[in-house]
Amino acid sequence: MPDVPLPLARHEECPHCRAQLHVCRMCVFFDTTVAQQCREPVAESVSDKQRANFCGYFRINPQAFVNSPDRGAASRSQLDALFGGGASTDAAEARDGGCGEHDPLEQLFRK
């Protein structure tokens, strides 16, 4: 986020999507595996981790929301390995009963 001035003000927003930035989920101390989801031992508890707060220990994590396009592909390949590689076609067959006929609403909205 090179176009965001540091340190972040409490109500600083992303210039592209207008999301609040001074939130727990954007902090280097945010960790879902520890108590209160914060590795800073003396920080006060914040109930909503996705809303702006007054935490004085906040330090922006530059890797907090790095877009990972490979994540979806990796998840899909793991599912395919677990379920035999045809999870999406099996789901379609289960939905239409395996007879090849589709739901009328699905036919209506299909392009």
Biopython code that builds the backbone (N, CA, C, O; Angstrom):
import numpy as np
from Bio.PDB.StructureBuilder import StructureBuilder

atoms = [
    (1, "MET", "N", (0.818, -1.180, 0.000)),
    (1, "MET", "CA", (0.000, 0.000, 0.000)),
    (1, "MET", "C", (0.867, 1.249, 0.000)),
    (1, "MET", "O", (0.912, 1.975, 0.993)),
    (2, "PRO", "N", (1.534, 1.496, -1.074)),
    (2, "PRO", "CA", (2.433, 2.649, -1.129)),
    (2, "PRO", "C", (1.722, 3.992, -1.115)),
    (2, "PRO", "O", (2.347, 4.996, -0.773)),
    (3, "ASP", "N", (0.428, 4.059, -1.476)),
    (3, "ASP", "CA", (-0.264, 5.332, -1.524)),
    (3, "ASP", "C", (-1.003, 5.683, -0.234)),
    (3, "ASP", "O", (-1.759, 6.653, -0.197)),
    (4, "VAL", "N", (-0.786, 4.890, 0.831)),
    (4, "VAL", "CA", (-1.410, 5.159, 2.125)),
    (4, "VAL", "C", (-0.344, 5.741, 3.058)),
    (4, "VAL", "O", (0.699, 5.121, 3.269)),
    (5, "PRO", "N", (-0.601, 6.931, 3.617)),
    (5, "PRO", "CA", (0.394, 7.551, 4.508)),
    (5, "PRO", "C", (0.493, 6.808, 5.837)),
    (5, "PRO", "O", (-0.511, 6.371, 6.399)),
    (6, "LEU", "N", (1.723, 6.676, 6.328)),
    (6, "LEU", "CA", (1.956, 6.033, 7.622)),
    (6, "LEU", "C", (2.463, 7.079, 8.599)),
    (6, "LEU", "O", (3.169, 7.988, 8.162)),
    (7, "PRO", "N", (2.165, 7.023, 9.855)),
    (7, "PRO", "CA", (1.310, 6.037, 10.508)),
    (7, "PRO", "C", (-0.154, 6.269, 10.151)),
    (7, "PRO", "O", (-0.557, 7.383, 9.817)),
    (8, "LEU", "N", (-0.928, 5.214, 10.226)),
    (8, "LEU", "CA", (-2.342, 5.291, 9.873)),
    (8, "LEU", "C", (-3.144, 6.030, 10.933)),
    (8, "LEU", "O", (-2.968, 5.804, 12.131)),
    (9, "ALA", "N", (-4.004, 6.893, 10.491)),
    (9, "ALA", "CA", (-4.965, 7.532, 11.395)),
    (9, "ALA", "C", (-6.059, 6.515, 11.703)),
    (9, "ALA", "O", (-6.239, 5.553, 10.958)),
    (10, "ARG", "N", (-6.785, 6.721, 12.791)),
    (10, "ARG", "CA", (-7.798, 5.759, 13.206)),
    (10, "ARG", "C", (-8.842, 5.512, 12.113)),
    (10, "ARG", "O", (-9.280, 4.375, 11.940)),
    (11, "HIS", "N", (-9.245, 6.526, 11.387)),
    (11, "HIS", "CA", (-10.291, 6.382, 10.377)),
    (11, "HIS", "C", (-9.733, 6.342, 8.951)),
    (11, "HIS", "O", (-10.451, 6.653, 8.002)),
    (12, "GLU", "N", (-8.483, 5.969, 8.793)),
    (12, "GLU", "CA", (-7.883, 5.889, 7.456)),
    (12, "GLU", "C", (-8.583, 4.800, 6.645)),
    (12, "GLU", "O", (-8.895, 3.729, 7.163)),
    (13, "GLU", "N", (-8.823, 5.088, 5.374)),
    (13, "GLU", "CA", (-9.503, 4.142, 4.495)),
    (13, "GLU", "C", (-8.643, 3.829, 3.285)),
    (13, "GLU", "O", (-7.785, 4.619, 2.892)),
    (14, "CYS", "N", (-8.885, 2.674, 2.704)),
    (14, "CYS", "CA", (-8.219, 2.289, 1.463)),
    (14, "CYS", "C", (-8.711, 3.216, 0.363)),
    (14, "CYS", "O", (-9.920, 3.392, 0.212)),
    (15, "PRO", "N", (-7.806, 3.818, -0.417)),
    (15, "PRO", "CA", (-8.239, 4.739, -1.464)),
    (15, "PRO", "C", (-8.980, 4.037, -2.602)),
    (15, "PRO", "O", (-9.658, 4.698, -3.389)),
    (16, "HIS", "N", (-8.865, 2.731, -2.701)),
    (16, "HIS", "CA", (-9.501, 2.001, -3.798)),
    (16, "HIS", "C", (-10.879, 1.457, -3.417)),
    (16, "HIS", "O", (-11.838, 1.607, -4.174)),
    (17, "CYS", "N", (-10.980, 0.820, -2.236)),
    (17, "CYS", "CA", (-12.248, 0.174, -1.855)),
    (17, "CYS", "C", (-12.927, 0.818, -0.655)),
    (17, "CYS", "O", (-14.027, 0.412, -0.280)),
    (18, "ARG", "N", (-12.295, 1.813, -0.049)),
    (18, "ARG", "CA", (-12.829, 2.550, 1.098)),
    (18, "ARG", "C", (-12.981, 1.700, 2.352)),
    (18, "ARG", "O", (-13.743, 2.069, 3.245)),
    (19, "ALA", "N", (-12.282, 0.578, 2.446)),
    (19, "ALA", "CA", (-12.298, -0.256, 3.647)),
    (19, "ALA", "C", (-11.456, 0.409, 4.729)),
    (19, "ALA", "O", (-10.444, 1.043, 4.428)),
    (20, "GLN", "N", (-11.869, 0.267, 5.982)),
    (20, "GLN", "CA", (-11.105, 0.806, 7.099)),
    (20, "GLN", "C", (-9.788, 0.038, 7.217)),
    (20, "GLN", "O", (-9.752, -1.181, 7.046)),
    (21, "LEU", "N", (-8.706, 0.766, 7.512)),
    (21, "LEU", "CA", (-7.387, 0.139, 7.559)),
    (21, "LEU", "C", (-6.837, -0.043, 8.970)),
    (21, "LEU", "O", (-6.041, -0.953, 9.201)),
    (22, "HIS", "N", (-7.242, 0.799, 9.915)),
    (22, "HIS", "CA", (-6.726, 0.703, 11.287)),
    (22, "HIS", "C", (-7.572, -0.322, 12.041)),
    (22, "HIS", "O", (-8.269, 0.012, 13.000)),
    (23, "VAL", "N", (-7.499, -1.574, 11.590)),
    (23, "VAL", "CA", (-8.295, -2.668, 12.149)),
    (23, "VAL", "C", (-7.356, -3.793, 12.580)),
    (23, "VAL", "O", (-6.250, -3.923, 12.055)),
    (24, "CYS", "N", (-7.800, -4.593, 13.525)),
    (24, "CYS", "CA", (-6.967, -5.684, 14.046)),
    (24, "CYS", "C", (-6.473, -6.614, 12.943)),
    (24, "CYS", "O", (-5.322, -7.051, 12.968)),
    (25, "ARG", "N", (-7.322, -6.914, 11.992)),
    (25, "ARG", "CA", (-6.955, -7.865, 10.943)),
    (25, "ARG", "C", (-5.810, -7.354, 10.070)),
    (25, "ARG", "O", (-5.196, -8.144, 9.352)),
    (26, "MET", "N", (-5.509, -6.069, 10.112)),
    (26, "MET", "CA", (-4.412, -5.498, 9.330)),
    (26, "MET", "C", (-3.137, -5.329, 10.155)),
    (26, "MET", "O", (-2.158, -4.764, 9.668)),
    (27, "CYS", "N", (-3.137, -5.810, 11.390)),
    (27, "CYS", "CA", (-2.023, -5.592, 12.312)),
    (27, "CYS", "C", (-1.058, -6.789, 12.323)),
    (27, "CYS", "O", (-1.472, -7.931, 12.125)),
    (28, "VAL", "N", (0.218, -6.513, 12.553)),
    (28, "VAL", "CA", (1.210, -7.588, 12.635)),
    (28, "VAL", "C", (0.977, -8.483, 13.849)),
    (28, "VAL", "O", (1.437, -9.625, 13.866)),
    (29, "PHE", "N", (0.277, -7.988, 14.856)),
    (29, "PHE", "CA", (0.011, -8.781, 16.057)),
    (29, "PHE", "C", (-1.236, -9.654, 15.931)),
    (29, "PHE", "O", (-1.477, -10.495, 16.796)),
    (30, "PHE", "N", (-2.025, -9.479, 14.888)),
    (30, "PHE", "CA", (-3.248, -10.263, 14.710)),
    (30, "PHE", "C", (-2.886, -11.724, 14.438)),
    (30, "PHE", "O", (-2.093, -12.026, 13.546)),
    (31, "ASP", "N", (-3.480, -12.617, 15.219)),
    (31, "ASP", "CA", (-3.213, -14.052, 15.078)),
    (31, "ASP", "C", (-4.428, -14.819, 15.591)),
    (31, "ASP", "O", (-4.751, -14.748, 16.777)),
    (32, "THR", "N", (-5.090, -15.539, 14.720)),
    (32, "THR", "CA", (-6.309, -16.257, 15.106)),
    (32, "THR", "C", (-6.043, -17.441, 16.014)),
    (32, "THR", "O", (-6.987, -18.020, 16.552)),
    (33, "THR", "N", (-4.787, -17.818, 16.201)),
    (33, "THR", "CA", (-4.477, -18.999, 17.008)),
    (33, "THR", "C", (-4.176, -18.692, 18.467)),
    (33, "THR", "O", (-3.918, -19.610, 19.245)),
    (34, "VAL", "N", (-4.205, -17.418, 18.854)),
    (34, "VAL", "CA", (-3.914, -17.054, 20.249)),
    (34, "VAL", "C", (-5.139, -16.423, 20.911)),
    (34, "VAL", "O", (-6.106, -16.061, 20.240)),
    (35, "ALA", "N", (-5.081, -16.298, 22.232)),
    (35, "ALA", "CA", (-6.184, -15.711, 22.988)),
    (35, "ALA", "C", (-6.472, -14.297, 22.507)),
    (35, "ALA", "O", (-5.548, -13.520, 22.266)),
    (36, "GLN", "N", (-7.720, -13.970, 22.371)),
    (36, "GLN", "CA", (-8.197, -12.667, 21.907)),
    (36, "GLN", "C", (-7.646, -12.293, 20.530)),
    (36, "GLN", "O", (-7.750, -11.136, 20.123)),
    (37, "GLN", "N", (-7.073, -13.233, 19.820)),
    (37, "GLN", "CA", (-6.541, -13.073, 18.466)),
    (37, "GLN", "C", (-5.492, -11.965, 18.356)),
    (37, "GLN", "O", (-5.381, -11.303, 17.324)),
    (38, "CYS", "N", (-4.721, -11.770, 19.435)),
    (38, "CYS", "CA", (-3.696, -10.730, 19.441)),
    (38, "CYS", "C", (-2.447, -11.241, 20.169)),
    (38, "CYS", "O", (-2.536, -11.739, 21.291)),
    (39, "ARG", "N", (-1.283, -11.114, 19.520)),
    (39, "ARG", "CA", (-0.025, -11.545, 20.136)),
    (39, "ARG", "C", (0.595, -10.467, 21.022)),
    (39, "ARG", "O", (1.605, -10.724, 21.677)),
    (40, "GLU", "N", (0.021, -9.278, 21.056)),
    (40, "GLU", "CA", (0.512, -8.222, 21.943)),
    (40, "GLU", "C", (-0.108, -8.462, 23.322)),
    (40, "GLU", "O", (-1.321, -8.332, 23.479)),
    (41, "PRO", "N", (0.709, -8.812, 24.322)),
    (41, "PRO", "CA", (0.155, -9.249, 25.610)),
    (41, "PRO", "C", (-0.545, -8.174, 26.424)),
    (41, "PRO", "O", (-1.391, -8.517, 27.250)),
    (42, "VAL", "N", (-0.245, -6.903, 26.241)),
    (42, "VAL", "CA", (-0.862, -5.873, 27.071)),
    (42, "VAL", "C", (-1.920, -5.054, 26.330)),
    (42, "VAL", "O", (-2.472, -4.111, 26.898)),
    (43, "ALA", "N", (-2.209, -5.393, 25.088)),
    (43, "ALA", "CA", (-3.224, -4.655, 24.327)),
    (43, "ALA", "C", (-4.610, -4.962, 24.879)),
    (43, "ALA", "O", (-4.892, -6.087, 25.293)),
    (44, "GLU", "N", (-5.466, -3.951, 24.879)),
    (44, "GLU", "CA", (-6.840, -4.151, 25.319)),
    (44, "GLU", "C", (-7.586, -4.990, 24.301)),
    (44, "GLU", "O", (-7.279, -4.963, 23.109)),
    (45, "SER", "N", (-8.573, -5.740, 24.785)),
    (45, "SER", "CA", (-9.373, -6.596, 23.918)),
    (45, "SER", "C", (-10.256, -5.755, 22.997)),
    (45, "SER", "O", (-10.872, -4.782, 23.431)),
    (46, "VAL", "N", (-10.308, -6.136, 21.737)),
    (46, "VAL", "CA", (-11.161, -5.483, 20.746)),
    (46, "VAL", "C", (-12.138, -6.534, 20.249)),
    (46, "VAL", "O", (-11.722, -7.589, 19.771)),
    (47, "SER", "N", (-13.436, -6.260, 20.357)),
    (47, "SER", "CA", (-14.425, -7.273, 20.005)),
    (47, "SER", "C", (-14.599, -7.432, 18.492)),
    (47, "SER", "O", (-14.731, -8.557, 18.011)),
    (48, "ASP", "N", (-14.601, -6.351, 17.745)),
    (48, "ASP", "CA", (-14.792, -6.432, 16.298)),
    (48, "ASP", "C", (-13.455, -6.195, 15.606)),
    (48, "ASP", "O", (-12.971, -5.065, 15.541)),
    (49, "LYS", "N", (-12.876, -7.252, 15.100)),
    (49, "LYS", "CA", (-11.532, -7.193, 14.510)),
    (49, "LYS", "C", (-11.508, -6.562, 13.122)),
    (49, "LYS", "O", (-10.435, -6.352, 12.558)),
    (50, "GLN", "N", (-12.677, -6.259, 12.567)),
    (50, "GLN", "CA", (-12.739, -5.709, 11.216)),
    (50, "GLN", "C", (-13.177, -4.250, 11.181)),
    (50, "GLN", "O", (-13.406, -3.700, 10.104)),
    (51, "ARG", "N", (-13.298, -3.615, 12.355)),
    (51, "ARG", "CA", (-13.682, -2.204, 12.425)),
    (51, "ARG", "C", (-12.550, -1.391, 13.034)),
    (51, "ARG", "O", (-11.742, -1.909, 13.804)),
    (52, "ALA", "N", (-12.502, -0.132, 12.685)),
    (52, "ALA", "CA", (-11.459, 0.758, 13.193)),
    (52, "ALA", "C", (-11.491, 0.804, 14.716)),
    (52, "ALA", "O", (-12.558, 0.755, 15.327)),
    (53, "ASN", "N", (-10.292, 0.900, 15.329)),
    (53, "ASN", "CA", (-10.196, 0.939, 16.789)),
    (53, "ASN", "C", (-9.086, 1.895, 17.216)),
    (53, "ASN", "O", (-8.388, 2.474, 16.384)),
    (54, "PHE", "N", (-8.940, 2.047, 18.530)),
    (54, "PHE", "CA", (-7.966, 2.989, 19.095)),
    (54, "PHE", "C", (-6.706, 2.304, 19.613)),
    (54, "PHE", "O", (-5.982, 2.910, 20.403)),
    (55, "CYS", "N", (-6.415, 1.090, 19.215)),
    (55, "CYS", "CA", (-5.276, 0.346, 19.755)),
    (55, "CYS", "C", (-3.962, 1.093, 19.495)),
    (55, "CYS", "O", (-3.631, 1.412, 18.353)),
    (56, "GLY", "N", (-3.230, 1.362, 20.561)),
    (56, "GLY", "CA", (-1.958, 2.055, 20.447)),
    (56, "GLY", "C", (-0.810, 1.153, 20.021)),
    (56, "GLY", "O", (0.277, 1.641, 19.713)),
    (57, "TYR", "N", (-1.035, -0.146, 19.999)),
    (57, "TYR", "CA", (0.001, -1.104, 19.617)),
    (57, "TYR", "C", (-0.090, -1.488, 18.138)),
    (57, "TYR", "O", (0.709, -2.290, 17.654)),
    (58, "PHE", "N", (-1.049, -0.924, 17.428)),
    (58, "PHE", "CA", (-1.271, -1.263, 16.027)),
    (58, "PHE", "C", (-0.037, -0.992, 15.182)),
    (58, "PHE", "O", (0.517, 0.107, 15.206)),
    (59, "ARG", "N", (0.386, -2.000, 14.438)),
    (59, "ARG", "CA", (1.472, -1.877, 13.457)),
    (59, "ARG", "C", (0.978, -2.562, 12.191)),
    (59, "ARG", "O", (0.627, -3.742, 12.209)),
    (60, "ILE", "N", (0.952, -1.813, 11.089)),
    (60, "ILE", "CA", (0.394, -2.364, 9.863)),
    (60, "ILE", "C", (1.222, -3.551, 9.362)),
    (60, "ILE", "O", (2.452, -3.520, 9.358)),
    (61, "ASN", "N", (0.519, -4.578, 8.950)),
    (61, "ASN", "CA", (1.136, -5.780, 8.394)),
    (61, "ASN", "C", (1.060, -5.676, 6.875)),
    (61, "ASN", "O", (-0.033, -5.773, 6.317)),
    (62, "PRO", "N", (2.182, -5.484, 6.190)),
    (62, "PRO", "CA", (2.145, -5.317, 4.737)),
    (62, "PRO", "C", (1.658, -6.568, 4.003)),
    (62, "PRO", "O", (1.276, -6.492, 2.835)),
    (63, "GLN", "N", (1.671, -7.704, 4.672)),
    (63, "GLN", "CA", (1.223, -8.956, 4.051)),
    (63, "GLN", "C", (-0.206, -9.331, 4.429)),
    (63, "GLN", "O", (-0.653, -10.429, 4.097)),
    (64, "ALA", "N", (-0.933, -8.454, 5.110)),
    (64, "ALA", "CA", (-2.253, -8.796, 5.641)),
    (64, "ALA", "C", (-3.241, -9.212, 4.559)),
    (64, "ALA", "O", (-3.954, -10.200, 4.734)),
    (65, "PHE", "N", (-3.300, -8.502, 3.471)),
    (65, "PHE", "CA", (-4.275, -8.825, 2.434)),
    (65, "PHE", "C", (-3.617, -8.952, 1.073)),
    (65, "PHE", "O", (-4.099, -8.394, 0.087)),
    (66, "VAL", "N", (-2.524, -9.682, 1.023)),
    (66, "VAL", "CA", (-1.858, -9.922, -0.247)),
    (66, "VAL", "C", (-2.728, -10.868, -1.058)),
    (66, "VAL", "O", (-3.122, -11.930, -0.576)),
    (67, "ASN", "N", (-3.024, -10.481, -2.284)),
    (67, "ASN", "CA", (-3.852, -11.304, -3.149)),
    (67, "ASN", "C", (-3.064, -12.529, -3.591)),
    (67, "ASN", "O", (-1.960, -12.411, -4.123)),
    (68, "SER", "N", (-3.628, -13.681, -3.370)),
    (68, "SER", "CA", (-2.964, -14.931, -3.723)),
    (68, "SER", "C", (-3.813, -15.698, -4.718)),
    (68, "SER", "O", (-4.678, -16.475, -4.315)),
    (69, "PRO", "N", (-3.582, -15.497, -6.028)),
    (69, "PRO", "CA", (-4.408, -16.179, -7.027)),
    (69, "PRO", "C", (-4.226, -17.690, -7.024)),
    (69, "PRO", "O", (-5.126, -18.414, -7.448)),
    (70, "ASP", "N", (-3.101, -18.175, -6.562)),
    (70, "ASP", "CA", (-2.844, -19.614, -6.551)),
    (70, "ASP", "C", (-3.587, -20.328, -5.425)),
    (70, "ASP", "O", (-3.706, -21.553, -5.443)),
    (71, "ARG", "N", (-4.081, -19.581, -4.457)),
    (71, "ARG", "CA", (-4.742, -20.183, -3.309)),
    (71, "ARG", "C", (-5.982, -20.971, -3.732)),
    (71, "ARG", "O", (-6.192, -22.090, -3.264)),
    (72, "GLY", "N", (-6.791, -20.407, -4.598)),
    (72, "GLY", "CA", (-7.992, -21.095, -5.075)),
    (72, "GLY", "C", (-7.652, -22.346, -5.866)),
    (72, "GLY", "O", (-8.297, -23.383, -5.708)),
    (73, "ALA", "N", (-6.651, -22.248, -6.709)),
    (73, "ALA", "CA", (-6.242, -23.408, -7.506)),
    (73, "ALA", "C", (-5.683, -24.506, -6.616)),
    (73, "ALA", "O", (-5.941, -25.686, -6.849)),
    (74, "ALA", "N", (-4.917, -24.126, -5.599)),
    (74, "ALA", "CA", (-4.365, -25.120, -4.676)),
    (74, "ALA", "C", (-5.481, -25.806, -3.897)),
    (74, "ALA", "O", (-5.448, -27.019, -3.689)),
    (75, "SER", "N", (-6.473, -25.022, -3.466)),
    (75, "SER", "CA", (-7.604, -25.602, -2.733)),
    (75, "SER", "C", (-8.387, -26.553, -3.620)),
    (75, "SER", "O", (-8.789, -27.628, -3.177)),
    (76, "ARG", "N", (-8.605, -26.165, -4.873)),
    (76, "ARG", "CA", (-9.337, -27.019, -5.806)),
    (76, "ARG", "C", (-8.589, -28.322, -6.047)),
    (76, "ARG", "O", (-9.205, -29.387, -6.094)),
    (77, "SER", "N", (-7.271, -28.255, -6.201)),
    (77, "SER", "CA", (-6.502, -29.484, -6.443)),
    (77, "SER", "C", (-6.521, -30.392, -5.213)),
    (77, "SER", "O", (-6.539, -31.615, -5.351)),
    (78, "GLN", "N", (-6.517, -29.805, -4.009)),
    (78, "GLN", "CA", (-6.610, -30.616, -2.799)),
    (78, "GLN", "C", (-7.970, -31.300, -2.706)),
    (78, "GLN", "O", (-8.053, -32.466, -2.322)),
    (79, "LEU", "N", (-9.032, -30.584, -3.055)),
    (79, "LEU", "CA", (-10.366, -31.188, -3.062)),
    (79, "LEU", "C", (-10.459, -32.299, -4.099)),
    (79, "LEU", "O", (-11.021, -33.362, -3.834)),
    (80, "ASP", "N", (-9.901, -32.045, -5.288)),
    (80, "ASP", "CA", (-9.912, -33.071, -6.327)),
    (80, "ASP", "C", (-9.163, -34.318, -5.887)),
    (80, "ASP", "O", (-9.596, -35.437, -6.160)),
    (81, "ALA", "N", (-8.034, -34.125, -5.201)),
    (81, "ALA", "CA", (-7.271, -35.274, -4.707)),
    (81, "ALA", "C", (-8.044, -36.027, -3.635)),
    (81, "ALA", "O", (-8.002, -37.256, -3.579)),
    (82, "LEU", "N", (-8.749, -35.291, -2.788)),
    (82, "LEU", "CA", (-9.502, -35.909, -1.702)),
    (82, "LEU", "C", (-10.729, -36.652, -2.207)),
    (82, "LEU", "O", (-11.035, -37.748, -1.736)),
    (83, "PHE", "N", (-11.439, -36.051, -3.174)),
    (83, "PHE", "CA", (-12.692, -36.627, -3.643)),
    (83, "PHE", "C", (-12.579, -37.304, -5.001)),
    (83, "PHE", "O", (-13.604, -37.572, -5.628)),
    (84, "GLY", "N", (-11.400, -37.582, -5.466)),
    (84, "GLY", "CA", (-11.236, -38.331, -6.701)),
    (84, "GLY", "C", (-11.227, -37.510, -7.968)),
    (84, "GLY", "O", (-11.343, -38.075, -9.056)),
    (85, "GLY", "N", (-11.096, -36.208, -7.875)),
    (85, "GLY", "CA", (-10.913, -35.384, -9.060)),
    (85, "GLY", "C", (-12.184, -34.962, -9.761)),
    (85, "GLY", "O", (-12.102, -34.186, -10.714)),
    (86, "GLY", "N", (-13.348, -35.418, -9.355)),
    (86, "GLY", "CA", (-14.570, -35.039, -10.050)),
    (86, "GLY", "C", (-15.586, -34.416, -9.130)),
    (86, "GLY", "O", (-16.784, -34.636, -9.310)),
    (87, "ALA", "N", (-15.165, -33.662, -8.170)),
    (87, "ALA", "CA", (-16.090, -33.099, -7.180)),
    (87, "ALA", "C", (-17.136, -32.200, -7.827)),
    (87, "ALA", "O", (-18.304, -32.240, -7.441)),
    (88, "SER", "N", (-16.736, -31.389, -8.804)),
    (88, "SER", "CA", (-17.705, -30.466, -9.397)),
    (88, "SER", "C", (-18.715, -31.190, -10.273)),
    (88, "SER", "O", (-19.888, -30.818, -10.261)),
    (89, "THR", "N", (-18.316, -32.212, -11.036)),
    (89, "THR", "CA", (-19.266, -32.941, -11.862)),
    (89, "THR", "C", (-20.151, -33.828, -11.015)),
    (89, "THR", "O", (-21.325, -34.009, -11.337)),
    (90, "ASP", "N", (-19.618, -34.390, -9.935)),
    (90, "ASP", "CA", (-20.428, -35.197, -9.029)),
    (90, "ASP", "C", (-21.517, -34.346, -8.385)),
    (90, "ASP", "O", (-22.647, -34.806, -8.219)),
    (91, "ALA", "N", (-21.183, -33.109, -8.023)),
    (91, "ALA", "CA", (-22.171, -32.224, -7.416)),
    (91, "ALA", "C", (-23.275, -31.884, -8.403)),
    (91, "ALA", "O", (-24.445, -31.822, -8.025)),
    (92, "ALA", "N", (-22.918, -31.663, -9.667)),
    (92, "ALA", "CA", (-23.928, -31.366, -10.681)),
    (92, "ALA", "C", (-24.843, -32.560, -10.895)),
    (92, "ALA", "O", (-26.053, -32.385, -11.043)),
    (93, "GLU", "N", (-24.293, -33.770, -10.914)),
    (93, "GLU", "CA", (-25.112, -34.972, -11.081)),
    (93, "GLU", "C", (-26.028, -35.175, -9.886)),
    (93, "GLU", "O", (-27.181, -35.571, -10.054)),
    (94, "ALA", "N", (-25.541, -34.914, -8.698)),
    (94, "ALA", "CA", (-26.364, -35.076, -7.498)),
    (94, "ALA", "C", (-27.512, -34.072, -7.503)),
    (94, "ALA", "O", (-28.618, -34.381, -7.059)),
    (95, "ARG", "N", (-27.242, -32.865, -8.011)),
    (95, "ARG", "CA", (-28.263, -31.827, -8.034)),
    (95, "ARG", "C", (-29.397, -32.187, -8.989)),
    (95, "ARG", "O", (-30.566, -31.974, -8.667)),
    (96, "ASP", "N", (-29.065, -32.731, -10.156)),
    (96, "ASP", "CA", (-30.131, -33.049, -11.102)),
    (96, "ASP", "C", (-30.540, -34.513, -11.063)),
    (96, "ASP", "O", (-31.240, -34.988, -11.957)),
    (97, "GLY", "N", (-30.112, -35.222, -10.045)),
    (97, "GLY", "CA", (-30.525, -36.604, -9.867)),
    (97, "GLY", "C", (-29.799, -37.581, -10.772)),
    (97, "GLY", "O", (-30.140, -38.763, -10.802)),
    (98, "GLY", "N", (-28.804, -37.108, -11.512)),
    (98, "GLY", "CA", (-28.029, -37.991, -12.373)),
    (98, "GLY", "C", (-28.747, -38.356, -13.656)),
    (98, "GLY", "O", (-28.250, -39.192, -14.410)),
    (99, "CYS", "N", (-29.909, -37.754, -13.935)),
    (99, "CYS", "CA", (-30.670, -38.135, -15.109)),
    (99, "CYS", "C", (-30.419, -37.200, -16.287)),
    (99, "CYS", "O", (-30.945, -37.430, -17.376)),
    (100, "GLY", "N", (-29.640, -36.172, -16.093)),
    (100, "GLY", "CA", (-29.317, -35.268, -17.186)),
    (100, "GLY", "C", (-30.271, -34.096, -17.311)),
    (100, "GLY", "O", (-29.983, -33.154, -18.049)),
    (101, "GLU", "N", (-31.406, -34.123, -16.608)),
    (101, "GLU", "CA", (-32.340, -33.006, -16.637)),
    (101, "GLU", "C", (-31.954, -32.012, -15.543)),
    (101, "GLU", "O", (-31.558, -32.406, -14.446)),
    (102, "HIS", "N", (-32.073, -30.737, -15.849)),
    (102, "HIS", "CA", (-31.708, -29.689, -14.896)),
    (102, "HIS", "C", (-32.955, -29.028, -14.349)),
    (102, "HIS", "O", (-34.038, -29.137, -14.923)),
    (103, "ASP", "N", (-32.794, -28.370, -13.276)),
    (103, "ASP", "CA", (-33.847, -27.591, -12.651)),
    (103, "ASP", "C", (-34.352, -26.537, -13.637)),
    (103, "ASP", "O", (-33.539, -25.901, -14.308)),
    (104, "PRO", "N", (-35.663, -26.333, -13.745)),
    (104, "PRO", "CA", (-36.188, -25.330, -14.690)),
    (104, "PRO", "C", (-35.641, -23.930, -14.454)),
    (104, "PRO", "O", (-35.409, -23.192, -15.411)),
    (105, "LEU", "N", (-35.429, -23.548, -13.187)),
    (105, "LEU", "CA", (-34.858, -22.224, -12.926)),
    (105, "LEU", "C", (-33.431, -22.121, -13.445)),
    (105, "LEU", "O", (-33.019, -21.076, -13.948)),
    (106, "GLU", "N", (-32.690, -23.198, -13.321)),
    (106, "GLU", "CA", (-31.320, -23.189, -13.826)),
    (106, "GLU", "C", (-31.324, -23.034, -15.338)),
    (106, "GLU", "O", (-30.493, -22.306, -15.881)),
    (107, "GLN", "N", (-32.237, -23.701, -16.030)),
    (107, "GLN", "CA", (-32.338, -23.579, -17.480)),
    (107, "GLN", "C", (-32.744, -22.161, -17.878)),
    (107, "GLN", "O", (-32.261, -21.634, -18.880)),
    (108, "LEU", "N", (-33.626, -21.549, -17.101)),
    (108, "LEU", "CA", (-34.092, -20.207, -17.386)),
    (108, "LEU", "C", (-32.963, -19.180, -17.334)),
    (108, "LEU", "O", (-32.901, -18.282, -18.174)),
    (109, "PHE", "N", (-32.065, -19.309, -16.347)),
    (109, "PHE", "CA", (-31.022, -18.318, -16.151)),
    (109, "PHE", "C", (-29.688, -18.674, -16.794)),
    (109, "PHE", "O", (-28.750, -17.880, -16.722)),
    (110, "ARG", "N", (-29.577, -19.812, -17.403)),
    (110, "ARG", "CA", (-28.324, -20.213, -18.047)),
    (110, "ARG", "C", (-28.174, -19.466, -19.363)),
    (110, "ARG", "O", (-29.150, -19.257, -20.084)),
    (111, "LYS", "N", (-26.960, -19.071, -19.666)),
    (111, "LYS", "CA", (-26.709, -18.374, -20.935)),
    (111, "LYS", "C", (-26.122, -19.328, -21.937)),
    (111, "LYS", "O", (-25.838, -18.938, -23.069)),
]
sb = StructureBuilder()
sb.init_structure("model")
sb.init_model(0)
sb.init_chain("A")
sb.init_seg("    ")
for serial, (resi, resn, name, xyz) in enumerate(atoms, 1):
    if name == "N":
        sb.init_residue(resn, " ", resi, " ")
    sb.init_atom(name, np.array(xyz, "f"), 0.0, 1.0, " ", f" {name:<3s}", serial, name[0])
structure = sb.get_structure()
